């Protein structure tokens, strides 16, 4: 009897020991599992650096430019400024046909923001915001031209504005086409294409208006 009880107790003790061993083994599994994400992350160098790398490369791409980009931008800023000035003159006059004041409003609204954009590019490029001496800009009005426009009134002012602005736009298109063929900066080239498209359409509009005045 004693031997039978002893064997029974021994079997129970062995089963308990095996159960405890199984629990111990199972408990170690989560710790191994919990370490796997860290192991995966450490096996992928550069994780978390992607956005930083993109942001650092974007300014570098924006700063890429050549002399043609610089000349185009430096020249187009005062060219746009004169177009805005001429448009503001028309908006201050009385008895000007509504179709002409509407055009002047649109020219001012389109070109004023582009001046700010181009000024920002030159700062990014570490270039002067003013054009160097000796450079000319196609289509620019002289002081006498601006004085004539300032003093003109009514329909006469409208005809003069349209005539001058056609020549002004033609000059801008020539400058933009040079940028399209010689420039390097993607943003500047895109703007030059937009200028050609928009101002060609406005030249057609102004020629049609002149025919009605």
Secondary structure as UniProt FT lines:
FT   HELIX           2..42
FT   TURN            45..49
FT   HELIX           50..63
FT   HELIX           67..91
FT   HELIX           98..124
FT   TURN            125..126
FT   TURN            133..134
FT   TURN            138..139
FT   HELIX           143..151
FT   HELIX           154..182
FT   HELIX           186..212
//
